[in-house]
Amino acid sequence: MTVSVPVPMTVDEPGRRRLGVFTTAELTGAGIGEREVRTAVRAGTWVRLRTGVFITARDLAEVERTGRRPGLDALAVTTGLARPSAVLSGATAAWVWGLPRPRSVPPTVELTDPHRWRRGRGWLMTRAELPDDEVTVRGAYRVTTAARTVVDLARDWPEVDAVAAADAALLRGLTTREELGRVLQRQSCVPGVPRSVRAVALADGRAESWLETHGRLTIAALGLPPFVPQVELWVDGRLVKVVDGWYPEQAVALEFDGRVKYRRPAFGRTPEEELWREKRAEDELRSRGIRFVRAAAVDLGSRRADFDRLVRRMLSTPGPPIRDWTEIPRSTGRHWDPSDGDAGWLARVDDLVGVDRTGHLVGVDRAGQVG
């Protein structure tokens, strides 16, 4: 009969702070020998992530369930390397900060080290300068700052994805234009940095989703007049709706809608409740002469010409002469609240990892931030 080997408390407790990861060295220090390790792995109680790096099967299941596998892989790599000078960077740092990432990003763990270049199974370490003020600790992760991360990403990512990452970082207060400017200045001689300069210049900091960023860039590319982002529409002293884009003269509102908004609505609403809420708000505003243009990803892509014609037709007609609503542009976007879930920017970062009263691994995400 195979006997289950429990993780000693002296090993388990620090592991709580890094998604349950523990090492051979920690086990040896607690008196667990190689034979017991092999027994636990064969029994399926423990899972070997990398050479000398383990996690319990229960903790791994919880990590998978909560969508934290990229973070677990990053921690497994950094723990296994045990190289203090290397920090998470690039697309991996984007995950840590909860910035939107292209679907095409490979699962490779990306790191930067000021002293050497290396490649291993599932990870890539780039050699580059790392000023002290461009490195920070984010929960369980040692990572490049949000500003450095955005600039690094923009050198390689497509324009829309790079600007969306910058928008998200600015909206959530993870960085400022001044910080981005300092990083850009330091990288003035780095190949590809002109792309980063353009992406930062295009960032607005008010877009609340990748699709809103895409919409703003598409409007500009089509030669349409720029809209005012994030405008509150009030009726009788009551906030009825915040629209993604607003043309004040024509009273035309733009809404950039992705399915995630209705699949995972904010504030605990069901998809049905979210749709009904949207309908009621729009019906009230339409009755007062406000017109709406809704755009999904396909409208900004293969159906871009139809979208262009629709917006131009809407803008060719002035809005109603009598306006019984109040419009208030926001200087910044609606900063993320933990209760929003994934309705806007996808925040996937473990600011704190612990255990609940039942002993299950839990992640206390997004503490104090939006990413």
N, C-alpha and C positions, 0 to 999 in steps of 0.2 A: 504493500500500500504506500502511495506517495504522500509524504507529509508536507503540508503547506508551511512555508517559512515566512514568518511575519517580519516586517521591516522594523528594526529597532527604533525606539522613540528618538534617540540621538541622531538618527539618520532621517527619519520621517519628518521631524519638525522643520529642519532647514529646507527639506524638499518641498514643503508647503509653499515656500516663497518663490519657487521656480516650477510651478505646475506639476509638482510631485516627482521631479527628476532627482535621482541619486546616483552615486558613483561607486565603483569598486573600491576606491581609496577610502570613502566614507564607511563602506561596509566592513572593510578590513580593520579600520579603527574601532569599530563597534564589536569586533570579534567574530564577524561572519566570514567563513572561509570559502574557498573556491568551490568546494563540493556542495555547500548549501546553496550557493548562487546557481550552480548548474541544476540542482534539484528544483529550485523555484522557477527557473526558466522552462525546464521540461514540463513541469506541472501546469504551466500557463498562468501562474500567479503573478510572475514578473515578466516584463517584455524588455528585451535588449534593443535599445534604440540605436546605439553605436557601440563601438568597442569601449567597454568600461562604463557605459552610461545606461541606466535602467529606469523603468517606471512600472508601477503596479498595473495589472490589467484593468482594475477598476478605475484608476485615475486616467488611464489612456482612454477608456470608454467615455468618461466625462469630458475629457478634452475634445474628443471627436464630436460628441453631441453638441457642445457649445461652440464649435467652429474655431477652436484655438490651435489646430494642428500646425499652422505656420509658426506660431509662437513656440510650440513645443519643439519643433525641428530646430529653430534658432537656438533655443536654450540647450538642446542636446549637442549641437555643434560647438557652441562657445564653451560649454562645460567640458566637452571632450578635448578641445584644443588647449584649454587652460592657458590662454595667451592674453595677458592683461592689456597689451597694446592694441589688440584687434577689437573693433567695435562693429556692431550691426549697422548696415548702411543700405543705400539704394532701395530696391523694392521691399526688402525685408524691413528696413526702417520705416518705410511707408505703412506697412502693416502694423508695426508697433504704434505708430502715431495715429492710426485709424484713417489714413488718407486713402482716397479712392485709387484703385489699381486696375490697369487694363486686364481683361480676362486672359490675354495672351501671355501674361507674365509667368515665366517658368517657376517651379517650386524651389529653385536653387536658393540656398541661404547665402545672402551677400554680406560681405564684411570689408572693412577698410583697415589697413595697418600701415603706419608710417615707415615701416622698416623692411617689409618683404611682401612679395607676391606668391601666392600659393593656390592650388586647386586640389580639392578632395572629393570624395563621394558625396554628392548633394550640396556642395558648398564651393564658393569662389571668393578668394581674398584678393583685393586690389591694393596695390601700394600707392599711397597718396598722402599728402600732408594732412595732419589732423591737429589744428590749433586747439588748445585746451577749451576755449569758449565755444567750440563747435562739437563738443562731446558732452553728453549728459547721461543720466540714469533715469529710465522710465520704468517704474515698477521693478520687474525682475530683469530688465534688459539694459545693457550698456549700449548706447546707440548714438548716432549722429543727431544733432539738434534738428528741430523741424526746419529751420532755415537752410542748414547745410543739406538736409535730405531733399528738400524741394529743388534746390539748385542742381544737385547731382542728378536727380531724376530728369530734369528738364533737358539735360544734355543728350539724353538717349530716347526719351519717350516721345510719342507723337504729340503734336501741338495741343490738341484738345485735352489729352490726358495730363500733360504737364501743367497746363493752365488750371485744370480742375483741381489738381493737387495743391497748387498755390492758392486758389480760391478757398479750398477747405481749410488750409492752415491759417489763412488770414481771418476767415470768418470765425473760427473757433478760438482765436487769440493765441494760437500755438507759436506764432511768430509775428513780426511786424515788417513793414516795408524797409525800415531802417536796418534791421537785422539781415534781411535778404540782400540789401545793397552792400553791406559789409562783406558778406560771403562772396558776392559777385565781384567785388573789387579785388579780393584776394585771389580769385580764380581768373583774373583777366587774361592770363597767358595759357590757361588750360584749354586744350583742344575741345571744340564743341560748345564753349561757354557762350558764344553769341546766341545760340538757341535758348539758353537759360535766360539771357537778358531779355529776349523777346517775350518769353513766356511770363516772366515776372511783370513786364510792362503791360501785358494783356490782362493780368489778373485784376479782378475787381473787388473781391473779398465780400461780396454780398450774395453770390450764388449759393444755394443751399443743397445742390446736388450736381452730379456730373452732367446730367441732362440740361440743367439750367445754364451751366458753362457752355455746353455745346450749342445751345440755343442762341446765346449771346454772340458767340463767334460766328455762327451761321448767319445771323441777321447782318452782321458787319460784312461778311464775305459776299452776301447778296446785294450789298449796296443799299440796304434799307436804312431808314433813320434809326438811330439808337433809341432804345426805350429806357425808361427809368426802372431800375430793378427794385423789387421788394417794396411795394406801396400798400399802405393800409387804406382800406375803404370803409368809412364810417357812415352810418345812417342813424339819425336821431340820437347821437351820442353813443352809439353802440358799434363796436368793431364787427363788421360782417365778414370780411375776408381780407387776407393778405395775398395780393397777386404777384406772380413771379416777375412780370413785366408790365409797364403801363405807358400808354401814349395819351397824355392828358388832353390834347386838343381834340382828338377823335374819340376820346373815352373808350379806348380799346384796351382790353386786358389780355395779356399773354399768359398761358399756363403750360408749363413743360411737364408732362406726366409720364412717369415710369410705372410699371406694374407693381413695383415694390410698395408703392404708396398704398395700394389697395390689398396687396397680399399680407403686408405687415403694418397695419395702420398704427398711428401714434396714440398714446394715452390710453391704451387698452381697448380701443374701439374695434368692433368687428368690421370686416370688409363691407358688409351691408350697411352698417352705421356710417362708415366713412363716405360711401357713395351717396347715401341719403343726405348727409350733412353738406356735401359739396353741391348737390342738386338744389337744396333749399337756399343756400347762400347765393348761388348763381341765378336762380329764379328771381330772387328779390332784387338783385342788381340789374338783371336784364329788364325788369319791369320799369326801371328808372332810366333806361336808355343806354346802359353800359353793354358793350358787345365783347364777346370772348372769342379768342383763337386758342385752341388747344393743340399741342404738338407732342407727338411721341417720337421715339428715336427714328422710326421709319420716315416720318415727315421731314426730318432733318437730313436724311440720307437719300434713299432711292426716290422719295417723293418730294425732293427739295423744290423742284420747279413748281409743283402744285402749291406748296407752302408759300413760296414767293408770291405767286399770283393772288392767293387768298389774302395775305397781309397787305399787299398793295391795294387791293380792292377795298379792304376795310379802311385803310388810311386815306383813301380818296374821298371819303364822306366825313364831314365834320360831326362832332358829337352833338348831343341835344343842347339847345340854347339855355334851357332851365335845368340847373343841376342842384338836386336836393341831397347831395352826399358830400362828404369831406374826404379828400385824398391826402395822405401824409406819407411822403417818401421816408424810408428809414435810411439813416446814415450808414448803418451796417445791417447785416442780415439778422434773422432771428437766431440768436446764439443757442446752440444745442443744449437740450436739457436731458438728463438721464432717462426721464420717463418717455422720451421720444422713441426709444428703441432704435431700429434701423430705418426709420421713415425717411431720413435725410442722408447725410454722410454716414457711411458704415464705419462705426468706431469699433475696432477690434484690438483692444490693448488691455493687458492685465496689469492694472495699477497695483493690485494687491491680490495675492493668492492665499487662501486659507482653508479651513475646514469648518463645516457647519456642525451643529450639535449632533447630527446623525453620523458624523465621521466622513461624509462625502467631500470630495475635493470641490471647492467652489472658487470662482474668480470674482472679485469685487471690481468690476470694470468701471472705467471712465470717471473715476472719482475726481471731482473738481474740474472737469474739462468736458469737451464735447463728447477717423481719426474715426 
